[in-house]
Amino acid sequence: MSSMSTTEKVKEATQQVGNELRTFVSPIQNCLNHWVSAIRLGGVKPHALAYRLTGERTRWIIPLFKDMDKNLRKSGRRISFRAYVSLSICVTLLVAFTLFAVLPLLLIFILEIPTVSSFLLGIGVSLLAGASIIIIFYVYPKYCADSLRRALEDELPFTTGYMAILANAEVPPHQIFRSVAGISSLQAASNEARNLVRDVELFGLDPISALKAASNRTASVEFRRMLEGFISTIRSGGNLSKYLMSRSRRYMRLKRAAMRKFFDNLGILAEFYVTLYVAGPLLFVVMLAVMAMVGGGGQGLLDPRLLLYLLVYLGIPLGSVAFLIVLDVISPRR
């Protein structure tokens, strides 16, 4: 009888503990299930999820990213500043901890690198990856703003020429931008025009105020000057068609000069690429391969095999990606 009563007491205690655990875990599980289902359905974007996780805990780090806010507004990305900072922190921590947990195991069991060297390399790579991701998130809005600026300035000769034709036909200024918003070939200019039409038709701004708002948020100095001249011409009662045609001729001259400069820089970059990413890696690969075969070089982090792996699988790909980014930054959009 005593053994039966003891068994029943154990069962009751186990059930009670299980009920308490379910009571504690159930809200967390429901929340995770809600997030997972929302992500699958496209209802929660990554930056929104990151803000839910770390949004309130990033107040102390917000001042460090104060320069990012201005570039983020000019980049045209529809994401809030705090959500973007939260996303950068979450991605940085996730990548850094993943590399720290996985990379030493790969080096030890697959590449047969010594344990101490593997863990030191894992710590170094994880810290380097975290710092690189923070830098990438910091620079990305500025890169997007610069890309939008170059796209706008490349399209300005055609945009202002088209607007001059409409102005010569005495089309109202608001309808001019409404017509530009429907041109799919002028993607950057049509996006700016759609935002201007939205301010007028949806937010109730008058055309002059909408033009001022567009000039304040644009990333292109030339586009801002064109809008400011557009506003001044309307207020002074000047000839809008002549103004737009003169701006179109000026932008076409600037575009020709920019194309000549780009072709000169492209020849220099081609020589730089051949020297640094073709001849240089080939020399180092041959040298490290010979050192590995004859047993020369150091051990640990100076092991020729490890240096060869880093060069082939990390150095050359990252260098090529960096070269492509530089080439994209200096190349015109059209």
NUPA-850862 format. One record per residue: residue in one letter; x, y, z of N, C-alpha, C in turn. Coordinates in steps of 0.1 Angstrom, whole numbers, plus 5000, padded with zeros to 4 digits. Layout:
# NUPA-850862
a;X;Y;Z;X;Y;Z;X;Y;Z
...
***
This chain:
# NUPA-850862
m;5008;4988;5000;5000;5000;5000;5009;5013;5000
s;5020;5012;5008;5028;5023;5009;5035;5026;4996
s;5039;5015;4989;5046;5017;4976;5036;5023;4966
m;5023;5019;4966;5013;5024;4957;5011;5039;4960
s;5010;5042;4972;5008;5056;4976;5020;5065;4971
t;5032;5060;4973;5044;5067;4969;5044;5069;4953
t;5040;5059;4946;5039;5060;4931;5029;5070;4927
e;5017;5070;4934;5007;5080;4930;5012;5094;4934
k;5019;5096;4945;5024;5109;4948;5034;5114;4938
v;5043;5105;4933;5052;5108;4923;5045;5112;4910
k;5035;5105;4906;5027;5108;4894;5020;5122;4895
e;5014;5124;4907;5008;5137;4909;5018;5149;4909
a;5030;5146;4915;5040;5157;4914;5045;5159;4900
t;5047;5148;4893;5051;5150;4879;5041;5157;4870
q;5028;5154;4872;5017;5160;4865;5017;5175;4868
q;5018;5178;4881;5018;5192;4886;5029;5200;4880
v;5042;5194;4880;5053;5201;4874;5051;5203;4859
g;5045;5193;4852;5043;5194;4838;5033;5205;4835
n;5022;5205;4843;5012;5216;4841;5018;5230;4843
e;5027;5231;4853;5033;5244;4855;5042;5248;4844
l;5050;5238;4838;5059;5241;4827;5051;5245;4815
r;5039;5237;4812;5031;5241;4801;5025;5255;4802
t;5022;5258;4815;5016;5272;4817;5027;5282;4814
f;5039;5279;4817;5050;5289;4815;5055;5290;4801
v;5055;5278;4794;5061;5277;4780;5050;5281;4770
s;5037;5279;4773;5027;5280;4763;5026;5294;4757
p;5027;5305;4765;5027;5319;4759;5039;5321;4749
i;5051;5316;4754;5063;5318;4745;5061;5310;4732
q;5056;5298;4733;5054;5289;4722;5044;5295;4712
n;5033;5301;4718;5023;5307;4709;5028;5319;4702
c;5037;5327;4709;5043;5339;4703;5052;5335;4692
l;5061;5325;4694;5070;5320;4684;5062;5314;4672
n;5051;5307;4675;5043;5302;4664;5037;5313;4655
h;5032;5323;4663;5026;5335;4656;5037;5341;4647
w;5049;5343;4652;5059;5350;4643;5063;5341;4631
v;5064;5328;4634;5068;5319;4623;5057;5319;4612
s;5045;5318;4616;5034;5318;4606;5033;5331;4599
a;5035;5342;4606;5034;5355;4600;5046;5357;4590
i;5058;5352;4593;5069;5353;4584;5066;5344;4571
r;5060;5333;4573;5057;5324;4562;5047;5331;4553
l;5037;5338;4559;5027;5344;4551;5031;5358;4546
g;5043;5362;4549;5047;5375;4545;5042;5387;4553
g;5036;5384;4565;5030;5394;4573;5040;5402;4581
v;5051;5396;4585;5061;5402;4593;5074;5402;4585
k;5080;5414;4583;5092;5416;4576;5104;5414;4586
p;5116;5411;4581;5127;5409;4590;5130;5421;4599
h;5129;5433;4594;5133;5444;4602;5122;5447;4613
a;5109;5443;4610;5099;5444;4620;5101;5434;4632
l;5105;5422;4628;5108;5411;4638;5120;5415;4646
a;5130;5421;4640;5142;5425;4647;5138;5436;4657
y;5130;5445;4653;5126;5456;4662;5118;5451;4674
r;5110;5440;4672;5102;5434;4683;5112;5428;4693
l;5123;5422;4688;5132;5415;4697;5141;5425;4704
t;5147;5435;4697;5157;5444;4703;5154;5459;4702
g;5142;5462;4698;5139;5476;4696;5141;5485;4708
e;5135;5480;4719;5136;5488;4732;5149;5488;4738
r;5158;5478;4734;5171;5477;4740;5182;5484;4733
t;5178;5491;4722;5188;5498;4714;5189;5513;4715
r;5183;5518;4726;5182;5532;4728;5196;5538;4730
w;5205;5531;4737;5218;5536;4740;5227;5536;4728
i;5224;5528;4718;5233;5527;4706;5228;5536;4695
i;5216;5541;4696;5210;5549;4685;5219;5562;4682
p;5224;5569;4692;5233;5580;4689;5245;5577;4681
l;5250;5564;4681;5262;5561;4673;5258;5560;4658
f;5245;5559;4655;5241;5557;4641;5234;5570;4636
k;5236;5581;4643;5228;5593;4639;5230;5598;4625
d;5242;5596;4619;5244;5600;4606;5237;5591;4596
m;5233;5579;4600;5226;5569;4591;5212;5574;4588
d;5206;5581;4597;5192;5585;4596;5190;5593;4583
k;5198;5603;4581;5197;5612;4570;5199;5604;4557
n;5209;5596;4556;5211;5588;4544;5200;5578;4542
l;5194;5573;4553;5183;5563;4551;5171;5570;4545
r;5168;5582;4549;5157;5589;4543;5159;5592;4528
k;5171;5596;4525;5174;5599;4511;5175;5587;4502
s;5177;5575;4508;5179;5563;4500;5166;5558;4494
g;5155;5563;4498;5142;5558;4493;5137;5545;4499
r;5144;5539;4509;5140;5527;4515;5129;5529;4525
r;5119;5521;4524;5107;5523;4533;5109;5515;4546
i;5117;5520;4554;5120;5514;4567;5124;5524;4577
s;5119;5523;4589;5122;5533;4599;5136;5532;4604
f;5141;5542;4610;5155;5543;4615;5158;5533;4626
r;5149;5532;4636;5151;5523;4647;5150;5509;4643
a;5140;5506;4633;5139;5492;4628;5152;5488;4621
y;5158;5497;4613;5170;5494;4606;5182;5491;4615
v;5183;5499;4626;5193;5497;4636;5191;5483;4643
s;5179;5480;4646;5176;5467;4653;5180;5456;4644
l;5176;5457;4631;5180;5447;4621;5195;5445;4620
s;5202;5456;4620;5217;5455;4619;5223;5448;4631
i;5218;5451;4643;5223;5444;4655;5219;5429;4655
c;5207;5426;4651;5203;5412;4652;5211;5404;4642
v;5213;5409;4630;5221;5401;4619;5235;5400;4624
t;5241;5411;4629;5255;5410;4634;5257;5399;4645
l;5248;5399;4655;5250;5389;4665;5247;5375;4660
l;5238;5373;4651;5235;5360;4646;5247;5355;4638
v;5252;5363;4629;5263;5358;4621;5276;5356;4629
a;5279;5365;4639;5291;5363;4647;5290;5351;4656
f;5279;5348;4662;5278;5336;4671;5278;5324;4663
t;5272;5324;4651;5271;5312;4642;5285;5309;4637
l;5293;5319;4633;5307;5316;4629;5315;5311;4640
f;5313;5317;4652;5321;5313;4664;5318;5298;4668
a;5306;5294;4666;5302;5280;4669;5306;5270;4659
v;5305;5274;4646;5307;5264;4635;5321;5264;4630
l;5327;5275;4628;5340;5276;4621;5351;5268;4628
p;5353;5268;4642;5363;5260;4648;5361;5245;4646
l;5348;5241;4646;5346;5227;4643;5350;5222;4629
l;5347;5231;4620;5351;5228;4606;5366;5227;4604
l;5373;5237;4611;5387;5237;4610;5394;5225;4617
i;5388;5220;4628;5394;5209;4635;5391;5196;4629
f;5378;5193;4625;5375;5180;4620;5376;5178;4605
i;5375;5189;4597;5376;5187;4583;5390;5191;4578
l;5395;5203;4582;5408;5207;4577;5419;5203;4586
e;5416;5197;4598;5426;5191;4607;5436;5202;4611
i;5431;5214;4615;5439;5225;4620;5440;5223;4635
p;5451;5226;4642;5452;5224;4656;5441;5232;4664
t;5437;5226;4676;5425;5231;4683;5427;5246;4687
v;5438;5249;4693;5440;5263;4697;5440;5273;4686
s;5446;5269;4675;5446;5278;4663;5432;5279;4657
s;5424;5268;4658;5411;5269;4652;5402;5278;4660
f;5403;5277;4674;5395;5286;4682;5399;5300;4681
l;5412;5303;4680;5416;5317;4678;5412;5322;4665
l;5413;5314;4655;5408;5318;4642;5393;5320;4641
g;5386;5312;4649;5371;5313;4649;5367;5326;4656
i;5374;5330;4667;5372;5342;4674;5375;5354;4665
g;5386;5353;4659;5390;5364;4650;5381;5366;4638
v;5377;5355;4632;5368;5356;4620;5354;5361;4625
s;5349;5356;4636;5336;5361;4641;5336;5376;4644
l;5347;5380;4651;5347;5395;4654;5349;5403;4641
l;5357;5398;4632;5358;5405;4619;5345;5405;4611
a;5338;5394;4611;5325;5393;4604;5315;5403;4611
g;5315;5403;4624;5305;5412;4631;5308;5427;4627
a;5321;5431;4628;5325;5444;4625;5322;5447;4610
s;5324;5438;4601;5321;5440;4587;5307;5442;4584
i;5298;5434;4591;5284;5435;4589;5279;5449;4594
i;5284;5453;4606;5280;5467;4611;5284;5477;4601
i;5296;5476;4595;5301;5486;4585;5292;5486;4573
i;5288;5473;4569;5280;5472;4557;5266;5478;4559
f;5260;5476;4571;5247;5482;4574;5248;5497;4575
y;5260;5502;4580;5261;5516;4581;5263;5523;4567
v;5270;5516;4558;5273;5522;4545;5262;5520;4535
y;5254;5509;4537;5244;5506;4527;5234;5517;4524
p;5228;5524;4534;5219;5536;4531;5226;5546;4522
k;5239;5549;4526;5246;5559;4518;5248;5554;4504
y;5251;5541;4502;5253;5535;4489;5240;5536;4481
c;5229;5533;4488;5216;5533;4481;5212;5548;4477
a;5215;5557;4486;5213;5571;4483;5221;5576;4471
d;5234;5572;4471;5243;5575;4460;5238;5569;4447
s;5234;5556;4448;5229;5549;4436;5216;5556;4430
l;5207;5561;4439;5196;5568;4435;5199;5581;4429
r;5209;5588;4435;5214;5601;4429;5219;5599;4415
r;5228;5589;4413;5233;5587;4400;5222;5583;4390
a;5212;5575;4394;5202;5572;4385;5193;5584;4381
l;5191;5593;4391;5183;5605;4388;5191;5614;4378
e;5204;5616;4381;5212;5625;4373;5214;5619;4359
d;5214;5606;4357;5215;5600;4344;5202;5602;4336
e;5191;5602;4343;5178;5604;4336;5174;5618;4334
l;5181;5627;4341;5177;5641;4340;5176;5647;4326
p;5186;5644;4317;5185;5650;4303;5172;5646;4296
f;5168;5633;4298;5156;5628;4291;5143;5633;4299
t;5144;5633;4312;5133;5638;4320;5129;5652;4317
t;5139;5661;4318;5137;5675;4316;5133;5678;4301
g;5138;5670;4292;5134;5672;4278;5119;5669;4276
y;5115;5657;4282;5101;5653;4281;5092;5664;4288
m;5097;5669;4300;5089;5679;4307;5088;5692;4299
a;5099;5695;4292;5098;5707;4284;5088;5706;4273
i;5087;5694;4267;5077;5693;4256;5063;5694;4262
l;5060;5689;4274;5047;5690;4280;5044;5705;4284
a;5055;5711;4289;5053;5725;4293;5050;5734;4281
n;5057;5731;4270;5054;5739;4257;5040;5737;4252
a;5034;5726;4256;5020;5723;4252;5010;5729;4263
e;5016;5737;4272;5008;5744;4283;5001;5734;4292
v;5008;5723;4295;5002;5713;4305;5005;5718;4319
p;4996;5718;4328;4998;5723;4342;5010;5715;4349
p;5017;5722;4358;5029;5715;4364;5025;5702;4371
h;5014;5702;4378;5010;5689;4385;5008;5678;4375
q;5002;5681;4363;5000;5671;4353;5013;5667;4346
i;5022;5676;4346;5035;5672;4340;5042;5661;4348
f;5042;5663;4361;5048;5652;4370;5039;5640;4370
r;5026;5641;4369;5018;5629;4368;5021;5621;4355
s;5024;5628;4344;5028;5621;4332;5041;5615;4333
v;5051;5621;4340;5064;5615;4342;5063;5603;4351
a;5054;5603;4360;5052;5591;4369;5048;5579;4362
g;5042;5580;4350;5038;5569;4342;5048;5563;4333
i;5060;5569;4332;5070;5564;4323;5079;5554;4330
s;5078;5542;4325;5085;5530;4331;5100;5530;4328
s;5104;5536;4317;5118;5536;4313;5126;5546;4322
l;5120;5556;4328;5126;5565;4337;5123;5561;4351
q;5129;5551;4356;5125;5545;4369;5127;5554;4381
a;5139;5560;4382;5142;5569;4394;5133;5581;4393
a;5133;5588;4381;5125;5600;4380;5110;5597;4382
s;5105;5586;4377;5091;5583;4379;5087;5580;4393
n;5097;5574;4401;5094;5572;4415;5093;5585;4422
e;5102;5595;4419;5101;5608;4425;5088;5615;4421
a;5085;5614;4409;5072;5620;4404;5060;5614;4411
r;5060;5601;4413;5049;5594;4420;5048;5599;4434
n;5059;5601;4441;5059;5606;4455;5053;5620;4455
l;5056;5628;4445;5051;5642;4444;5036;5642;4442
v;5032;5633;4432;5017;5632;4430;5010;5627;4442
r;5016;5618;4449;5010;5613;4462;5008;5624;4472
d;5018;5633;4473;5017;5644;4483;5006;5653;4479
v;5003;5655;4466;4993;5664;4462;4979;5658;4463
e;4978;5646;4457;4964;5640;4456;4960;5632;4469
l;4970;5627;4476;4966;5619;4488;4968;5627;4501
f;4979;5635;4502;4981;5642;4514;4976;5656;4514
g;4971;5661;4502;4964;5674;4501;4974;5686;4501
l;4986;5684;4497;4995;5695;4496;4993;5702;4483
d;4996;5716;4483;4995;5723;4470;5008;5719;4462
p;5008;5721;4449;5019;5717;4441;5032;5724;4445
i;5032;5736;4449;5045;5743;4453;5050;5736;4466
s;5042;5733;4476;5047;5727;4488;5051;5712;4485
a;5045;5705;4476;5049;5692;4472;5063;5692;4465
l;5065;5703;4457;5078;5704;4450;5089;5707;4460
k;5086;5715;4470;5096;5718;4481;5099;5706;4489
a;5089;5698;4492;5091;5685;4499;5100;5676;4491
a;5097;5675;4478;5105;5666;4470;5119;5671;4469
s;5122;5684;4468;5135;5689;4467;5143;5687;4480
n;5136;5686;4492;5142;5684;4505;5146;5670;4507
r;5139;5660;4501;5141;5646;4504;5150;5639;4493
t;5152;5646;4482;5159;5639;4471;5174;5638;4475
a;5180;5628;4469;5195;5626;4471;5203;5632;4461
s;5197;5638;4451;5205;5644;4440;5205;5659;4441
v;5217;5665;4441;5218;5679;4441;5213;5686;4429
e;5216;5679;4417;5211;5685;4404;5196;5684;4403
f;5190;5673;4408;5175;5672;4408;5169;5683;4417
r;5175;5685;4429;5171;5695;4438;5171;5709;4432
r;5182;5712;4425;5183;5725;4418;5173;5727;4407
m;5171;5716;4400;5160;5716;4389;5147;5719;4395
l;5143;5713;4406;5130;5715;4412;5129;5730;4418
e;5140;5734;4424;5140;5748;4429;5139;5758;4418
g;5146;5756;4407;5144;5765;4395;5130;5763;4389
f;5124;5751;4390;5110;5749;4385;5101;5758;4394
i;5103;5757;4407;5094;5765;4416;5096;5780;4413
s;5108;5785;4412;5111;5799;4409;5105;5804;4396
t;5105;5795;4386;5100;5799;4373;5084;5800;4374
i;5078;5791;4381;5063;5792;4383;5059;5804;4390
r;5067;5807;4401;5063;5819;4409;5065;5832;4402
s;5076;5833;4394;5079;5845;4387;5071;5846;4374
g;5064;5836;4369;5057;5836;4357;5065;5835;4345
g;5077;5829;4346;5086;5828;4335;5082;5817;4325
n;5090;5815;4315;5087;5805;4304;5092;5792;4309
l;5083;5783;4313;5087;5770;4319;5094;5761;4309
s;5089;5762;4296;5094;5753;4286;5109;5757;4283
k;5112;5770;4282;5126;5774;4279;5135;5770;4290
y;5130;5771;4303;5138;5768;4314;5142;5753;4314
l;5132;5744;4312;5134;5730;4312;5143;5726;4300
m;5141;5732;4288;5149;5729;4277;5164;5733;4279
s;5166;5744;4286;5180;5748;4289;5186;5738;4299
r;5179;5734;4309;5184;5724;4318;5187;5711;4311
s;5178;5707;4302;5181;5694;4295;5194;5695;4287
r;5196;5706;4280;5209;5707;4272;5221;5707;4282
r;5220;5714;4293;5231;5713;4303;5234;5699;4308
y;5223;5692;4312;5225;5679;4317;5230;5669;4306
m;5227;5671;4294;5233;5663;4283;5248;5665;4282
r;5252;5678;4283;5266;5681;4282;5274;5674;4294
l;5268;5675;4306;5274;5668;4318;5274;5653;4316
k;5264;5648;4310;5264;5633;4308;5275;5629;4298
r;5277;5636;4288;5288;5633;4278;5302;5633;4285
a;5304;5644;4293;5316;5645;4301;5318;5633;4311
a;5307;5629;4317;5308;5618;4327;5311;5605;4320
m;5305;5603;4308;5308;5591;4300;5323;5590;4296
r;5328;5601;4292;5343;5601;4288;5351;5598;4300
k;5348;5604;4312;5356;5601;4324;5354;5587;4328
f;5342;5581;4326;5340;5567;4330;5349;5558;4322
f;5350;5560;4309;5357;5551;4300;5372;5552;4303
d;5377;5564;4307;5391;5565;4311;5393;5557;4324
n;5385;5558;4334;5386;5551;4347;5385;5536;4344
l;5377;5532;4335;5375;5518;4332;5388;5511;4327
g;5395;5518;4319;5408;5513;4315;5418;5511;4327
i;5418;5521;4336;5427;5519;4347;5422;5508;4356
l;5409;5506;4358;5404;5495;4366;5407;5482;4360
a;5407;5481;4347;5410;5468;4341;5424;5464;4343
e;5434;5473;4342;5448;5470;4345;5449;5467;4360
f;5442;5474;4369;5443;5471;4383;5438;5457;4386
y;5427;5453;4380;5421;5440;4382;5430;5428;4377
v;5436;5430;4366;5445;5420;4361;5457;5418;4370
t;5463;5429;4375;5474;5429;4384;5471;5423;4397
l;5460;5427;4403;5457;5423;4417;5450;5410;4419
y;5441;5407;4409;5432;5396;4411;5435;5384;4401
v;5444;5386;4392;5448;5375;4383;5463;5371;4385
a;5472;5381;4383;5486;5377;4385;5490;5375;4400
g;5485;5384;4409;5488;5383;4423;5484;5370;4429
p;5471;5366;4429;5467;5353;4434;5474;5341;4428
l;5476;5342;4415;5483;5331;4409;5497;5329;4415
l;5504;5340;4417;5518;5339;4423;5517;5334;4437
f;5507;5338;4445;5506;5334;4459;5502;5319;4460
v;5493;5315;4451;5489;5301;4451;5500;5291;4448
v;5508;5295;4438;5520;5287;4434;5530;5286;4446
m;5533;5298;4452;5542;5298;4463;5538;5290;4475
l;5525;5292;4479;5520;5285;4491;5519;5270;4488
a;5515;5266;4476;5514;5252;4472;5528;5245;4473
v;5538;5252;4468;5552;5247;4469;5556;5246;4484
m;5554;5256;4492;5557;5255;4506;5550;5244;4513
a;5537;5242;4510;5530;5231;4516;5536;5217;4512
m;5540;5215;4500;5546;5203;4495;5559;5200;4502
v;5568;5210;4503;5581;5208;4508;5582;5209;4523
g;5570;5212;4529;5570;5213;4544;5576;5226;4550
g;5577;5236;4542;5582;5249;4547;5571;5257;4554
g;5575;5268;4559;5566;5277;4565;5564;5274;4579
g;5555;5281;4586;5552;5280;4600;5540;5270;4602
q;5536;5270;4615;5525;5262;4619;5514;5271;4625
g;5503;5264;4627;5492;5272;4633;5486;5282;4622
l;5485;5294;4626;5480;5304;4617;5489;5307;4605
l;5501;5303;4606;5511;5305;4595;5512;5293;4586
d;5504;5283;4588;5504;5271;4580;5501;5274;4566
p;5510;5270;4556;5507;5273;4542;5494;5268;4537
r;5490;5256;4542;5477;5251;4537;5465;5260;4542
l;5466;5265;4554;5456;5274;4559;5456;5287;4551
l;5468;5293;4549;5468;5305;4541;5463;5303;4527
l;5466;5291;4521;5461;5288;4508;5446;5288;4508
y;5440;5281;4518;5425;5280;4519;5419;5294;4520
l;5425;5302;4529;5420;5316;4531;5421;5324;4518
l;5432;5323;4511;5433;5330;4499;5423;5326;4488
v;5422;5313;4486;5413;5308;4476;5398;5309;4479
y;5394;5306;4491;5380;5305;4495;5375;5318;4501
l;5384;5327;4505;5380;5339;4512;5385;5352;4505
g;5398;5352;4503;5405;5364;4498;5400;5368;4484
i;5401;5358;4475;5398;5361;4461;5383;5364;4459
p;5374;5356;4465;5359;5360;4463;5356;5374;4469
l;5361;5377;4481;5358;5390;4487;5364;5401;4479
g;5376;5399;4474;5383;5409;4466;5375;5412;4453
s;5370;5401;4447;5362;5403;4435;5349;5410;4437
v;5342;5406;4449;5330;5414;4452;5333;5428;4455
a;5344;5431;4461;5348;5445;4464;5350;5453;4451
f;5357;5446;4441;5359;5452;4428;5346;5455;4421
l;5337;5445;4421;5324;5447;4415;5316;5459;4421
i;5317;5461;4434;5310;5472;4441;5316;5485;4436
v;5330;5486;4436;5336;5498;4431;5332;5501;4417
l;5332;5490;4408;5328;5492;4394;5314;5497;4393
d;5305;5492;4402;5291;5496;4402;5289;5511;4407
v;5298;5515;4416;5297;5529;4421;5301;5539;4411
i;5311;5536;4403;5316;5546;4393;5309;5545;4380
s;5301;5534;4377;5295;5533;4364;5282;5540;4363
p;5279;5546;4352;5266;5553;4350;5254;5542;4349
r;5242;5547;4352;5231;5538;4352;5225;5535;4338
r;5227;5545;4329;5221;5543;4316;5232;5545;4305
***
